[in-house]
Amino acid sequence: MQVEFYGILEEVVGQPRMTLELAEGATVADALEALAGQQPELAPHLARVAYAVGDELVGKDTRLKADDTLVLLPPVSGG
């Protein structure tokens, strides 16, 4: 599956997208755990991100498919 990063997450990872290998039936929570293992500098940010698959925001218990793209959206602040 593909994972896309935006904002500070892209800066931390150093790329806008990466491929992540997960077992069949893995959840968003499983993907986050795998990402934290592969990209330890990303781990502190994962508790504050929103998750989307396609155009839909999803929860940590959402099951992912191999052809999905998981989008990680950092919190937004403005003035």
N, C-alpha and C positions, 0 to 999 in steps of 0.2 A: 504494500500500500504506500501511498505518498502522504507526506506530512508537509504542510505549508506553514511558514512562520511570518509574522508581521511585526512591525515596530521593533521594540527592544528585543524581542525574541529572535528576530532575524540577525540583529547585531550580535547577540550572545552566541548564536550558533555559527554565524559567519556565512550563511547561505539562506536563500529564500525557501528552499525545498529540499527534502531528502526522502530516500526510500527507507521504509521500515518493514522488516520481516516479522510477522506475527503468526501465531497459530490460528487455525480455523476457529471461528467463533469468539475471537478475542474481543474485549470491550475497550472503550476509550480509556478506562482506568489501566488496563493492561498496556495500552500504547504509551500512556504517560509514564508508567513504571519502566518500560523499555527505553524510552527517551532519556529518562533521568539516569539510567545505567550507562547509556552510550554518550550522553552529553551532560556530565555532572554539573557543569556551570549553569545549565538550564533548570535544574531541579528547584532552586529557590523561587523561581518565577511561576512554576506550574500550578501552585495553589491559587493563583489569582487570575488565571486565564479562563476565557470562555472557549467552547469547543463547537465546531460546526462540521457537518458532513454535507457537501453540496451547499445549498442555500438555507439549510435548517440548523438552528442551534440544537445541540443534543446534550444529554447528561453523561456522566461517567459510566453508567451501566449500559449504554448503547452498544450493541454488537456491531462490529465492523466487518466489511467484506474486503477481499484482496484488491478489488478495483476501486475502493473508496479513496477519497482524499480527505484527510482529517486536517482541518484548518484550526490553528491555535491563535486566538485573538487576545492580545494583552489588554489590560484595563486602559481606558482613555481618560485623560484629564485635560482640562482646558480652562480658559479664563474669560 
